[in-house]
């Protein structure tokens, strides 16, 4: 694996068929990587996944907003001495699980460019 500060200065030329080129181009576009970065990751054996949807950050922000609102409700109920129902606690847990799933699916280094 190359040092992060090391410059990519050596060219590596290979010949491929037109159909291989089309397939590589399609996979490169889906990954969100440049062709060079895509090739480097394939050659070094890294797993490449599709790039996250463009609106993923909006989705994450919205899920966090809902989770924050739920947390505030739970806190208020606790301060008032009203026992919060297990349903609310379960809901908060599920929101956290959804966020963790999103982060695991699109974690840095898995094709995010």
C-alpha positions in Angstrom: 0.0 0.0 0.0 1.3 3.4 -1.0 2.1 6.2 1.5 -0.7 8.8 1.5 1.9 11.6 0.7 3.6 9.6 -2.1 3.0 11.1 -5.5 1.6 8.8 -8.3 4.4 9.3 -10.8 4.7 5.9 -12.5 2.5 5.1 -15.4 1.2 1.5 -15.9 -0.2 0.9 -19.3 -2.4 -2.1 -20.1 -4.5 -3.1 -23.1 -8.2 -4.0 -22.7 -11.0 -4.8 -25.1 -13.7 -2.2 -25.9 -16.2 -4.2 -23.9 -13.9 -4.3 -20.9 -13.4 -0.6 -21.1 -17.2 -0.1 -21.1 -17.6 -2.3 -18.0 -14.7 -0.5 -16.2 -16.2 2.9 -17.2 -19.6 1.8 -15.8 -18.1 0.5 -12.6 -16.0 3.6 -12.2 -19.1 5.9 -12.5 -21.0 3.8 -10.0 -18.2 4.0 -7.5 -17.7 7.7 -7.8 -14.0 7.2 -8.2 -11.7 8.4 -11.0 -10.5 5.7 -13.4 -7.0 5.9 -11.9 -8.2 5.6 -8.3 -10.6 2.8 -9.3 -7.7 0.8 -11.0 -5.4 1.4 -8.0 -8.0 0.1 -5.6 -8.8 -3.0 -7.8 -5.1 -3.8 -8.2 -4.4 -3.5 -4.5 -7.4 -5.8 -3.7 -9.6 -3.2 -2.0 -13.3 -3.7 -2.0 -15.2 -1.1 -4.0 -18.9 -0.3 -3.5 -21.2 2.1 -5.2 -20.9 5.7 -4.2 -23.6 6.8 -1.7 -26.6 8.6 -3.1 -26.1 12.4 -3.5 -28.9 13.0 -1.0 -27.4 10.7 1.7 -26.2 13.6 3.8 -29.8 15.1 3.8 -31.2 11.7 4.9 -28.6 11.5 7.7 -29.3 15.0 8.9 -33.1 14.4 8.9 -32.7 11.1 10.9 -30.5 12.9 13.4 -33.1 15.7 13.7 -35.8 13.2 14.5 -33.6 11.4 17.0 -32.7 14.7 18.7 -36.4 15.6 18.9 -37.2 12.2 20.4 -34.3 12.5 22.9 -35.7 15.9 24.0 -39.2 14.4 24.5 -37.7 11.6 26.6 -35.7 14.1 28.7 -38.7 16.2 29.3 -40.8 13.2 30.4 -38.0 12.2 32.7 -37.7 15.7 34.2 -41.5 15.8 34.8 -41.3 12.4 36.5 -43.4 10.8 33.9 -42.1 7.3 33.1 -41.4 7.2 29.4 -42.7 4.1 27.7 -40.6 1.3 26.4 -41.9 2.2 22.9 -40.1 5.5 22.9 -36.9 3.9 24.1 -37.2 1.3 21.4 -37.8 4.0 18.8 -34.7 5.9 19.9 -32.7 2.6 19.7 -34.0 1.9 16.2 -33.1 5.4 15.0 -29.6 4.8 16.3 -29.5 1.4 14.5 -30.5 3.0 11.2 -27.8 5.6 11.4 -25.2 2.9 12.2 -26.3 0.9 9.2 -26.0 3.9 7.0 -22.5 4.6 8.3 -21.4 1.0 8.0 -22.7 0.8 4.4 -21.0 4.0 3.2 -18.1 4.2 5.6 -15.0 6.1 4.2 -12.7 4.0 2.1 -15.5 1.8 0.6 -15.8 3.8 -2.6 -16.6 7.2 -1.4 -13.9 8.8 -3.5 
